[in-house]
Amino acid sequence: MELNYFRDKLFDLLNDSEEMEIADLNADIQNNLLIVRTEDGNVFEIVCQCMS
């Protein structure tokens, strides 16, 4: 599986999730990050990189 495909699918999964209470979701492709802001104001960065 290629990194871009994995990152795009992960973005779609998070974006479609109703249980996660996500207020905003952005992809920083240059830095291989998904940036997630939850409804309670927390911000998370998910680093997407291939380890093999």
C-alpha positions in Angstrom: 0.0 0.0 0.0 1.4 3.4 -0.9 1.6 6.2 1.7 -0.7 8.6 -0.2 -3.4 6.0 -0.5 -3.1 5.1 3.2 -3.2 8.8 4.2 -6.2 9.5 2.0 -8.1 6.5 3.3 -7.3 7.4 6.9 -8.6 11.0 6.2 -11.8 9.5 4.8 -12.3 7.3 7.8 -11.9 10.2 10.2 -14.0 12.5 8.1 -16.9 10.1 8.0 -16.8 9.2 11.7 -19.7 10.5 13.7 -18.5 9.1 17.0 -15.1 10.9 17.0 -16.7 14.4 17.5 -14.3 16.0 15.0 -14.8 19.7 14.4 -12.2 20.1 11.7 -9.8 17.9 9.8 -7.0 19.0 7.6 -4.2 17.3 5.6 -0.7 18.9 5.6 0.6 16.9 2.7 4.1 18.5 2.7 4.7 17.4 6.3 2.8 14.1 6.0 0.3 15.2 8.8 -3.3 14.9 9.4 -4.4 17.7 11.8 -7.6 16.9 13.8 -9.5 19.4 15.9 -12.1 17.9 18.2 -15.4 19.6 19.2 -13.9 20.2 22.7 -11.0 22.2 21.3 -8.2 19.6 21.4 -5.9 19.4 18.4 -4.1 16.3 17.4 -1.4 15.7 14.7 -1.2 12.3 13.1 2.1 11.6 11.3 1.7 9.4 8.3 5.0 7.8 7.1 6.0 4.5 5.7 8.3 2.6 8.0 9.4 -0.1 5.6 
